[in-house]
């Protein structure tokens, strides 16, 4: 009989922006603990926001905000 792993899972993933010759750390997508339903939060990395050549990851994620729920 195999035992199930309990409480093991991914709670956050690092998000990178891939370009032709480089890869930049853009932020982190985290799962918020909520038993009723799955909720997530994305947070831009502060260093990414301060770079001149940073681009938003999508229209729903403008560089004018740091946190998204």
N, C-alpha and C positions, 0 to 999 in steps of 0.2 A: 504494500500500500504506500503510495507516494503522499507526502505531506505538501500542502499548499503553502506558498510563501505569503505571509500575512504582513501588510504594512509596507511592502516594498514596491516602489514605483518612482516614476520621474515626477519631481515637483517643480522643476524649472529647466529651461533650455536656453543656451546662449544663442543669440541671433547675430549673424555676420552678413555684411554686404559684400558680395563677390563681384569683383571687377575683372577685367581681362588679365591684369598682372598682379593684382593684390586682393587681399581679403581684410576687411576692417570689422572690428567688433563694434556692433551698433547698440546692443542692449540685451535685455533678458526678458523672456516670457515666463511668468510664474503662475502656478495654480494656487488659487486662494482657497484655504480650507473652508468649505461650506458643505454641510451634509445634504442640504436640500437639492443643490444642483452644482454642476461644475462652473466655476468662475475663474477668469484669468485676468492677469494684469501684465501689461507690457511697460517696461521702463527703458527709455533711451539712456545709454551711457553718457555721463557728463562730458567726457573727453570727445565723444563723437559729436555731440551738439556744438561744441566749441570750434570744431574744424570748419574752415572756410568752404571746403568742397563737399561737405556732407549733403546728402540728398535724403528726402523722406522715404521711408520704406513703402509708402502707399498713400493714397489720398486721405485715408482715415487716420493716418499717423503723421500729422504735420510737425515740423521741427520747432514750432512755437510752444509746444507742450512737452513735458517730460514723462508724465504718467498717463496711461490709458487703461480703462477698466471695461 
